[in-house]
Amino acid sequence: MAQDPWLLTPGPLTTSMTVKQAMLHDWGSRDAGFIRLNGEMRTRLVELIGGEASFTTVPMQGSGTFAVEAMLATFVGPADKLLILINGAYGKRMAKICDYAKRAYSILEWAEDQPVNPQQVAEALAKDPTITHVAVVQCETTSGILNPVAEIAAMVARAKRRLLIDAMSAFGALPLDSRTIPFDAVAASSNKCIEGVPGLGFVLCRETALKSCKGNAHALVLDLYDQWQVIESTKQYRFTPPIHCIVAFHQALAEHAAEGGVAGRGARYRANCKILVDGMRALGFETLLPDHLQAPIIVTFHMPADPKFDFQRFYDMLREHNYVIYPGKLTVADSFRIGCIGRLGAAEMTGALAAVKAVMAELGVASGSPKKLATSAE
Ligand SMILES: *Cc1c(COP(=O)(O)O)cnc(C)c1O
């Protein structure tokens, strides 16, 4: 079988053969074996945030956004008000979710290359006592920036408000310990840093907070409270679960544990990211973010200035070399992105760099530098 293309993207990602093989069975949703795997999955996810004593996993069929929408709709009640911290597309999406769900909200916004500023969050909370909840994205995948979630959580807790986190692209690779970072819920999905296949979102919920959310959700399918109650009492999903995806996710969690959990997974991604950034800089490319703001998840590069650099051709030619990259999503700069997550290691990152170099030569682009070369006329 030919090697599938390596996915240097924000997800879905390259998965291991054993994760794919886990799907080669038919399971009934009432099958005792499946029910056991589902329970183990729920327990393991809570362990990843040190939440054994106080959190429960509520799975949500669908992509990651389904989990985020379910989290906001369930935790932010019709009488509550959410403050959304925005520095990219996923923060903006949470505002759109509130528009659909008709939830009151206000926003604080920063440029896509700036982290959320915890001090400004504290000031906004002091100014508006009607705000009950705050939502933040841990790693804004739009740029790859890491937001200071621990500091933000401390500010929110000090102001006696509740924090909801979209940790989609960071969960399983960057630490988020519920014993030291106060929050009520965190949403993530099967197909990012845990390296499963797409199809399942999940929200890890503080049980005491979830208990008071009955009747909040505006949509039956997105009601985490109801989903939780039914799974707890019957061990069954309310509606057809993505069984193959859950079984593969269970396998992916076992492989995540074997790699050393969050620390091990994060270490491989940090090594991938360093190889990528060092190698791209050596070819003249420049990253959007300084290293101290860069999460080891996905890296945004400025578009090269050389007029011979045509992104669509660059993309297509890299694809022919078996590497898939990702277009930019920024409003602040013309850019593209290369991910360092998924079942990829040093060999694949080095291979991707060799492909970038070969494609640049084919395009006749001497440098990836985004700066226009000074001409004698200037
Ligand atoms: C991937 C991602 C999501 C969810 O995207 P889906 O396409 O719905 O899976 C949400 N937030 C962040 C930060 C993400 O990276």
Ligand as a Chemical Component Dictionary entry (heavy atoms), coordinates in Angstrom:
data_LIG
# 
_chem_comp.id                   LIG 
_chem_comp.type                 NON-POLYMER 
_chem_comp.pdbx_formal_charge   0 
_chem_comp.three_letter_code    LIG 
# 
loop_
_chem_comp_atom.comp_id 
_chem_comp_atom.atom_id 
_chem_comp_atom.alt_atom_id 
_chem_comp_atom.type_symbol 
_chem_comp_atom.charge 
_chem_comp_atom.model_Cartn_x 
_chem_comp_atom.model_Cartn_y 
_chem_comp_atom.model_Cartn_z 
_chem_comp_atom.pdbx_ordinal 
LIG C1 C1 C 0 -9.678  22.506 15.351 1  
LIG C2 C2 C 0 -10.169 23.500 16.320 2  
LIG C3 C3 C 0 -11.541 23.598 16.655 3  
LIG C4 C4 C 0 -12.607 22.702 16.090 4  
LIG O1 O1 O 0 -12.604 22.569 14.737 5  
LIG P1 P1 P 0 -13.467 21.426 14.028 6  
LIG O2 O2 O 0 -13.154 21.689 12.587 7  
LIG O3 O3 O 0 -14.879 21.644 14.353 8  
LIG O4 O4 O 0 -12.974 20.109 14.522 9  
LIG C5 C5 C 0 -11.903 24.508 17.623 10 
LIG N1 N1 N 0 -11.009 25.284 18.219 11 
LIG C6 C6 C 0 -9.691  25.218 17.942 12 
LIG C7 C7 C 0 -8.746  26.088 18.689 13 
LIG C8 C8 C 0 -9.230  24.327 16.968 14 
LIG O5 O5 O 0 -7.917  24.252 16.697 15 
# 
loop_
_chem_comp_bond.comp_id 
_chem_comp_bond.atom_id_1 
_chem_comp_bond.atom_id_2 
_chem_comp_bond.value_order 
_chem_comp_bond.pdbx_ordinal 
LIG C1 C2 SING 1  
LIG C2 C3 SING 2  
LIG C2 C8 DOUB 3  
LIG C3 C4 SING 4  
LIG C3 C5 DOUB 5  
LIG C4 O1 SING 6  
LIG O1 P1 SING 7  
LIG P1 O2 DOUB 8  
LIG P1 O3 SING 9  
LIG P1 O4 SING 10 
LIG C5 N1 SING 11 
LIG N1 C6 DOUB 12 
LIG C6 C7 SING 13 
LIG C6 C8 SING 14 
LIG C8 O5 SING 15 
# 
